[in-house]
Amino acid sequence: MKNKPKIGPNLKKLGLKYDRASDSLYLAIKEGPEDNFIELAPNINLEYNKKREIIGFEILNFTDFLKNRNDSNISEILKVLDVS
């Protein structure tokens, strides 16, 4: 793959967090408490605050989500997140 995405320490700067206990990946866009969410697809949620501003995305059952994709970078992503 020519334009392989760079995966490394910048992930935390984006607000990307993986919770091993719940097997969920969260991408924070804006700080603040969640008021509600919209399920975009099974196990993929768009979270927003009281002002209805998007504050983040959450992928539940993240390792299953990745393993069901046909992408050569998946094993690399799993290694970085230490979920393999």
N, CA, C and O atoms as CSV, one atom per row, in Angstrom:
chain,resi,resn,atom,element,x,y,z
A,1,MET,N,N,0.845,-1.170,0.000
A,1,MET,CA,C,0.000,0.000,0.000
A,1,MET,C,C,0.893,1.237,0.000
A,1,MET,O,O,1.733,1.393,0.887
A,2,LYS,N,N,0.721,2.116,-0.983
A,2,LYS,CA,C,1.573,3.294,-1.128
A,2,LYS,C,C,1.389,4.320,-0.024
A,2,LYS,O,O,2.358,4.696,0.635
A,3,ASN,N,N,0.182,4.770,0.184
A,3,ASN,CA,C,-0.097,5.821,1.156
A,3,ASN,C,C,-0.568,5.236,2.475
A,3,ASN,O,O,-1.678,5.505,2.933
A,4,LYS,N,N,0.277,4.449,3.062
A,4,LYS,CA,C,-0.042,3.776,4.306
A,4,LYS,C,C,-0.194,4.806,5.424
A,4,LYS,O,O,0.676,5.662,5.583
A,5,PRO,N,N,-1.285,4.746,6.208
A,5,PRO,CA,C,-1.450,5.726,7.273
A,5,PRO,C,C,-0.387,5.565,8.347
A,5,PRO,O,O,0.022,4.452,8.675
A,6,LYS,N,N,0.049,6.685,8.884
A,6,LYS,CA,C,1.037,6.657,9.959
A,6,LYS,C,C,0.309,6.413,11.271
A,6,LYS,O,O,-0.676,7.081,11.584
A,7,ILE,N,N,0.800,5.462,12.020
A,7,ILE,CA,C,0.211,5.132,13.312
A,7,ILE,C,C,1.317,5.274,14.343
A,7,ILE,O,O,2.387,4.683,14.196
A,8,GLY,N,N,1.069,6.036,15.362
A,8,GLY,CA,C,2.103,6.215,16.368
A,8,GLY,C,C,1.638,7.069,17.518
A,8,GLY,O,O,0.447,7.101,17.827
A,9,PRO,N,N,2.566,7.770,18.162
A,9,PRO,CA,C,2.238,8.519,19.376
A,9,PRO,C,C,1.234,9.651,19.158
A,9,PRO,O,O,0.665,10.145,20.131
A,10,ASN,N,N,1.001,10.071,17.932
A,10,ASN,CA,C,0.050,11.158,17.670
A,10,ASN,C,C,-1.378,10.757,18.007
A,10,ASN,O,O,-2.236,11.628,18.152
A,11,LEU,N,N,-1.658,9.462,18.135
A,11,LEU,CA,C,-3.026,9.021,18.378
A,11,LEU,C,C,-3.611,9.660,19.626
A,11,LEU,O,O,-4.781,10.042,19.629
A,12,LYS,N,N,-2.820,9.784,20.689
A,12,LYS,CA,C,-3.335,10.372,21.913
A,12,LYS,C,C,-3.634,11.848,21.731
A,12,LYS,O,O,-4.545,12.369,22.376
A,13,LYS,N,N,-2.897,12.535,20.875
A,13,LYS,CA,C,-3.155,13.949,20.620
A,13,LYS,C,C,-4.522,14.145,19.987
A,13,LYS,O,O,-5.139,15.195,20.165
A,14,LEU,N,N,-4.997,13.165,19.260
A,14,LEU,CA,C,-6.302,13.240,18.626
A,14,LEU,C,C,-7.425,12.900,19.597
A,14,LEU,O,O,-8.600,13.013,19.249
A,15,GLY,N,N,-7.082,12.493,20.789
A,15,GLY,CA,C,-8.092,12.095,21.748
A,15,GLY,C,C,-8.568,10.676,21.523
A,15,GLY,O,O,-9.699,10.330,21.866
A,16,LEU,N,N,-7.712,9.861,20.952
A,16,LEU,CA,C,-8.054,8.477,20.669
A,16,LEU,C,C,-7.706,7.628,21.883
A,16,LEU,O,O,-6.566,7.625,22.348
A,17,LYS,N,N,-8.710,6.904,22.393
A,17,LYS,CA,C,-8.494,6.076,23.582
A,17,LYS,C,C,-9.118,4.709,23.369
A,17,LYS,O,O,-10.231,4.590,22.856
A,18,TYR,N,N,-8.385,3.682,23.768
A,18,TYR,CA,C,-8.918,2.323,23.712
A,18,TYR,C,C,-9.097,1.826,25.130
A,18,TYR,O,O,-8.171,1.913,25.937
A,19,ASP,N,N,-10.266,1.308,25.448
A,19,ASP,CA,C,-10.554,0.735,26.766
A,19,ASP,C,C,-10.636,-0.779,26.602
A,19,ASP,O,O,-11.591,-1.314,26.040
A,20,ARG,N,N,-9.612,-1.446,27.109
A,20,ARG,CA,C,-9.526,-2.902,26.967
A,20,ARG,C,C,-10.690,-3.601,27.688
A,20,ARG,O,O,-11.234,-4.577,27.171
A,21,ALA,N,N,-11.070,-3.117,28.860
A,21,ALA,CA,C,-12.118,-3.773,29.645
A,21,ALA,C,C,-13.447,-3.813,28.895
A,21,ALA,O,O,-14.147,-4.826,28.922
A,22,SER,N,N,-13.795,-2.719,28.229
A,22,SER,CA,C,-15.066,-2.682,27.492
A,22,SER,C,C,-14.879,-2.947,26.001
A,22,SER,O,O,-15.853,-3.014,25.252
A,23,ASP,N,N,-13.622,-3.098,25.571
A,23,ASP,CA,C,-13.279,-3.296,24.158
A,23,ASP,C,C,-13.926,-2.218,23.290
A,23,ASP,O,O,-14.586,-2.501,22.290
A,24,SER,N,N,-13.710,-0.964,23.714
A,24,SER,CA,C,-14.273,0.149,22.945
A,24,SER,C,C,-13.175,1.148,22.591
A,24,SER,O,O,-12.231,1.364,23.352
A,25,LEU,N,N,-13.327,1.744,21.424
A,25,LEU,CA,C,-12.403,2.774,20.961
A,25,LEU,C,C,-13.177,4.077,20.913
A,25,LEU,O,O,-14.285,4.132,20.379
A,26,TYR,N,N,-12.591,5.125,21.472
A,26,TYR,CA,C,-13.264,6.416,21.528
A,26,TYR,C,C,-12.381,7.484,20.909
A,26,TYR,O,O,-11.191,7.569,21.213
A,27,LEU,N,N,-12.960,8.292,20.047
A,27,LEU,CA,C,-12.266,9.423,19.451
A,27,LEU,C,C,-12.947,10.682,19.958
A,27,LEU,O,O,-14.071,10.992,19.563
A,28,ALA,N,N,-12.256,11.414,20.845
A,28,ALA,CA,C,-12.798,12.654,21.397
A,28,ALA,C,C,-12.528,13.792,20.426
A,28,ALA,O,O,-11.404,13.975,19.959
A,29,ILE,N,N,-13.558,14.543,20.132
A,29,ILE,CA,C,-13.440,15.687,19.241
A,29,ILE,C,C,-13.458,16.976,20.051
A,29,ILE,O,O,-12.778,17.948,19.720
A,30,LYS,N,N,-14.244,16.964,21.114
A,30,LYS,CA,C,-14.405,18.140,21.956
A,30,LYS,C,C,-14.579,17.670,23.390
A,30,LYS,O,O,-15.206,16.640,23.634
A,31,GLU,N,N,-14.030,18.412,24.336
A,31,GLU,CA,C,-14.164,18.046,25.741
A,31,GLU,C,C,-15.557,18.379,26.254
A,31,GLU,O,O,-16.229,19.278,25.750
A,32,GLY,N,N,-15.964,17.640,27.255
A,32,GLY,CA,C,-17.246,17.906,27.892
A,32,GLY,C,C,-18.067,16.653,28.048
A,32,GLY,O,O,-17.781,15.623,27.439
A,33,PRO,N,N,-19.102,16.752,28.880
A,33,PRO,CA,C,-19.934,15.573,29.153
A,33,PRO,C,C,-20.867,15.235,27.989
A,33,PRO,O,O,-21.352,16.107,27.268
A,34,GLU,N,N,-21.088,13.954,27.845
A,34,GLU,CA,C,-22.022,13.462,26.820
A,34,GLU,C,C,-23.448,13.647,27.332
A,34,GLU,O,O,-23.749,13.308,28.477
A,35,ASP,N,N,-24.316,14.180,26.493
A,35,ASP,CA,C,-25.726,14.305,26.841
A,35,ASP,C,C,-26.519,13.145,26.234
A,35,ASP,O,O,-27.440,12.612,26.854
A,36,ASN,N,N,-26.143,12.769,25.014
A,36,ASN,CA,C,-26.838,11.686,24.337
A,36,ASN,C,C,-25.986,11.201,23.173
A,36,ASN,O,O,-24.894,11.718,22.936
A,37,PHE,N,N,-26.484,10.215,22.454
A,37,PHE,CA,C,-25.749,9.693,21.303
A,37,PHE,C,C,-26.724,9.230,20.239
A,37,PHE,O,O,-27.907,9.007,20.499
A,38,ILE,N,N,-26.195,9.093,19.036
A,38,ILE,CA,C,-26.939,8.545,17.903
A,38,ILE,C,C,-26.177,7.307,17.445
A,38,ILE,O,O,-24.964,7.367,17.244
A,39,GLU,N,N,-26.862,6.206,17.281
A,39,GLU,CA,C,-26.220,5.001,16.771
A,39,GLU,C,C,-26.172,5.103,15.247
A,39,GLU,O,O,-27.201,5.006,14.577
A,40,LEU,N,N,-24.963,5.302,14.707
A,40,LEU,CA,C,-24.788,5.435,13.262
A,40,LEU,C,C,-24.893,4.100,12.547
A,40,LEU,O,O,-25.389,4.016,11.424
A,41,ALA,N,N,-24.427,3.076,13.206
A,41,ALA,CA,C,-24.454,1.697,12.721
A,41,ALA,C,C,-24.348,0.827,13.965
A,41,ALA,O,O,-24.011,1.337,15.034
A,42,PRO,N,N,-24.622,-0.458,13.864
A,42,PRO,CA,C,-24.477,-1.294,15.049
A,42,PRO,C,C,-23.088,-1.124,15.682
A,42,PRO,O,O,-22.066,-1.310,15.023
A,43,ASN,N,N,-23.074,-0.772,16.955
A,43,ASN,CA,C,-21.854,-0.592,17.753
A,43,ASN,C,C,-21.012,0.626,17.375
A,43,ASN,O,O,-19.861,0.727,17.800
A,44,ILE,N,N,-21.555,1.541,16.596
A,44,ILE,CA,C,-20.841,2.784,16.264
A,44,ILE,C,C,-21.737,3.958,16.638
A,44,ILE,O,O,-22.804,4.161,16.058
A,45,ASN,N,N,-21.273,4.729,17.629
A,45,ASN,CA,C,-22.078,5.816,18.165
A,45,ASN,C,C,-21.432,7.174,17.943
A,45,ASN,O,O,-20.211,7.319,18.009
A,46,LEU,N,N,-22.269,8.159,17.679
A,46,LEU,CA,C,-21.869,9.555,17.579
A,46,LEU,C,C,-22.405,10.218,18.853
A,46,LEU,O,O,-23.614,10.238,19.085
A,47,GLU,N,N,-21.506,10.755,19.671
A,47,GLU,CA,C,-21.913,11.331,20.946
A,47,GLU,C,C,-21.945,12.849,20.857
A,47,GLU,O,O,-21.118,13.458,20.178
A,48,TYR,N,N,-22.907,13.456,21.546
A,48,TYR,CA,C,-23.020,14.910,21.527
A,48,TYR,C,C,-23.383,15.445,22.906
A,48,TYR,O,O,-23.838,14.709,23.782
A,49,ASN,N,N,-23.167,16.756,23.074
A,49,ASN,CA,C,-23.437,17.407,24.356
A,49,ASN,C,C,-24.826,18.049,24.345
A,49,ASN,O,O,-25.592,17.879,23.396
A,50,LYS,N,N,-25.144,18.799,25.426
A,50,LYS,CA,C,-26.472,19.420,25.535
A,50,LYS,C,C,-26.742,20.436,24.433
A,50,LYS,O,O,-27.896,20.670,24.072
A,51,LYS,N,N,-25.680,21.042,23.896
A,51,LYS,CA,C,-25.846,22.008,22.806
A,51,LYS,C,C,-25.965,21.302,21.451
A,51,LYS,O,O,-26.052,21.952,20.409
A,52,ARG,N,N,-25.969,19.962,21.478
A,52,ARG,CA,C,-26.018,19.105,20.287
A,52,ARG,C,C,-24.773,19.257,19.416
A,52,ARG,O,O,-24.823,19.076,18.199
A,53,GLU,N,N,-23.646,19.595,20.069
A,53,GLU,CA,C,-22.359,19.639,19.384
A,53,GLU,C,C,-21.737,18.255,19.481
A,53,GLU,O,O,-21.788,17.621,20.535
A,54,ILE,N,N,-21.155,17.789,18.395
A,54,ILE,CA,C,-20.502,16.480,18.401
A,54,ILE,C,C,-19.270,16.545,19.286
A,54,ILE,O,O,-18.415,17.415,19.124
A,55,ILE,N,N,-19.193,15.603,20.232
A,55,ILE,CA,C,-18.023,15.565,21.112
A,55,ILE,C,C,-17.164,14.325,20.886
A,55,ILE,O,O,-16.017,14.281,21.329
A,56,GLY,N,N,-17.711,13.308,20.193
A,56,GLY,CA,C,-16.885,12.136,19.942
A,56,GLY,C,C,-17.607,11.004,19.236
A,56,GLY,O,O,-18.823,11.022,19.044
A,57,PHE,N,N,-16.801,10.015,18.858
A,57,PHE,CA,C,-17.288,8.791,18.225
A,57,PHE,C,C,-16.833,7.622,19.077
A,57,PHE,O,O,-15.739,7.645,19.642
A,58,GLU,N,N,-17.662,6.612,19.168
A,58,GLU,CA,C,-17.311,5.427,19.928
A,58,GLU,C,C,-17.597,4.188,19.086
A,58,GLU,O,O,-18.653,4.069,18.465
A,59,ILE,N,N,-16.635,3.271,19.080
A,59,ILE,CA,C,-16.837,1.980,18.413
A,59,ILE,C,C,-16.790,0.914,19.500
A,59,ILE,O,O,-15.760,0.713,20.143
A,60,LEU,N,N,-17.904,0.240,19.696
A,60,LEU,CA,C,-18.002,-0.833,20.685
A,60,LEU,C,C,-17.579,-2.144,20.033
A,60,LEU,O,O,-17.665,-2.293,18.814
A,61,ASN,N,N,-17.124,-3.094,20.846
A,61,ASN,CA,C,-16.631,-4.380,20.327
A,61,ASN,C,C,-15.584,-4.136,19.246
A,61,ASN,O,O,-15.641,-4.701,18.154
A,62,PHE,N,N,-14.639,-3.286,19.582
A,62,PHE,CA,C,-13.675,-2.784,18.608
A,62,PHE,C,C,-12.833,-3.866,17.937
A,62,PHE,O,O,-12.626,-3.825,16.724
A,63,THR,N,N,-12.347,-4.829,18.710
A,63,THR,CA,C,-11.495,-5.856,18.087
A,63,THR,C,C,-12.285,-6.681,17.078
A,63,THR,O,O,-11.749,-7.047,16.033
A,64,ASP,N,N,-13.551,-6.979,17.372
A,64,ASP,CA,C,-14.391,-7.697,16.407
A,64,ASP,C,C,-14.620,-6.837,15.168
A,64,ASP,O,O,-14.597,-7.333,14.041
A,65,PHE,N,N,-14.840,-5.544,15.392
A,65,PHE,CA,C,-15.037,-4.605,14.288
A,65,PHE,C,C,-13.837,-4.637,13.343
A,65,PHE,O,O,-14.007,-4.702,12.125
A,66,LEU,N,N,-12.628,-4.592,13.897
A,66,LEU,CA,C,-11.429,-4.602,13.063
A,66,LEU,C,C,-11.208,-5.941,12.379
A,66,LEU,O,O,-10.859,-5.994,11.200
A,67,LYS,N,N,-11.409,-7.003,13.109
A,67,LYS,CA,C,-11.139,-8.337,12.550
A,67,LYS,C,C,-12.080,-8.676,11.397
A,67,LYS,O,O,-11.768,-9.544,10.582
A,68,ASN,N,N,-13.220,-8.006,11.321
A,68,ASN,CA,C,-14.172,-8.251,10.239
A,68,ASN,C,C,-13.878,-7.410,9.012
A,68,ASN,O,O,-14.627,-7.473,8.037
A,69,ARG,N,N,-12.815,-6.627,9.028
A,69,ARG,CA,C,-12.430,-5.791,7.891
A,69,ARG,C,C,-11.339,-6.495,7.098
A,69,ARG,O,O,-10.526,-7.225,7.665
A,70,ASN,N,N,-11.322,-6.278,5.794
A,70,ASN,CA,C,-10.284,-6.841,4.935
A,70,ASN,C,C,-9.285,-5.744,4.599
A,70,ASN,O,O,-9.338,-5.151,3.522
A,71,ASP,N,N,-8.387,-5.482,5.515
A,71,ASP,CA,C,-7.404,-4.413,5.333
A,71,ASP,C,C,-6.067,-4.906,5.872
A,71,ASP,O,O,-5.998,-5.461,6.969
A,72,SER,N,N,-5.029,-4.706,5.112
A,72,SER,CA,C,-3.707,-5.183,5.524
A,72,SER,C,C,-3.154,-4.412,6.716
A,72,SER,O,O,-2.213,-4.881,7.356
A,73,ASN,N,N,-3.708,-3.244,7.035
A,73,ASN,CA,C,-3.202,-2.445,8.155
A,73,ASN,C,C,-3.815,-2.830,9.490
A,73,ASN,O,O,-3.393,-2.311,10.523
A,74,ILE,N,N,-4.793,-3.719,9.502
A,74,ILE,CA,C,-5.490,-4.060,10.731
A,74,ILE,C,C,-4.535,-4.613,11.789
A,74,ILE,O,O,-4.613,-4.207,12.948
A,75,SER,N,N,-3.644,-5.523,11.422
A,75,SER,CA,C,-2.733,-6.097,12.416
A,75,SER,C,C,-1.821,-5.025,12.987
A,75,SER,O,O,-1.442,-5.095,14.157
A,76,GLU,N,N,-1.464,-4.038,12.181
A,76,GLU,CA,C,-0.633,-2.928,12.650
A,76,GLU,C,C,-1.398,-2.078,13.669
A,76,GLU,O,O,-0.845,-1.681,14.695
A,77,ILE,N,N,-2.649,-1.808,13.384
A,77,ILE,CA,C,-3.480,-1.025,14.301
A,77,ILE,C,C,-3.639,-1.759,15.620
A,77,ILE,O,O,-3.531,-1.155,16.687
A,78,LEU,N,N,-3.897,-3.057,15.553
A,78,LEU,CA,C,-4.041,-3.849,16.766
A,78,LEU,C,C,-2.777,-3.829,17.603
A,78,LEU,O,O,-2.852,-3.767,18.830
A,79,LYS,N,N,-1.606,-3.882,16.960
A,79,LYS,CA,C,-0.347,-3.842,17.700
A,79,LYS,C,C,-0.175,-2.506,18.419
A,79,LYS,O,O,0.215,-2.469,19.586
A,80,VAL,N,N,-0.468,-1.410,17.720
A,80,VAL,CA,C,-0.318,-0.080,18.309
A,80,VAL,C,C,-1.225,0.082,19.517
A,80,VAL,O,O,-0.828,0.650,20.535
A,81,LEU,N,N,-2.436,-0.419,19.398
A,81,LEU,CA,C,-3.390,-0.297,20.501
A,81,LEU,C,C,-3.198,-1.398,21.536
A,81,LEU,O,O,-3.842,-1.387,22.585
A,82,ASP,N,N,-2.322,-2.339,21.246
A,82,ASP,CA,C,-2.024,-3.470,22.126
A,82,ASP,C,C,-3.289,-4.269,22.440
A,82,ASP,O,O,-3.572,-4.587,23.595
A,83,VAL,N,N,-4.040,-4.584,21.386
A,83,VAL,CA,C,-5.270,-5.356,21.573
A,83,VAL,C,C,-5.231,-6.687,20.822
A,83,VAL,O,O,-6.229,-7.406,20.789
A,84,SER,N,N,-4.104,-7.017,20.226
A,84,SER,CA,C,-4.051,-8.244,19.432
A,84,SER,C,C,-4.077,-9.475,20.308
A,84,SER,O,O,-4.039,-10.595,19.800
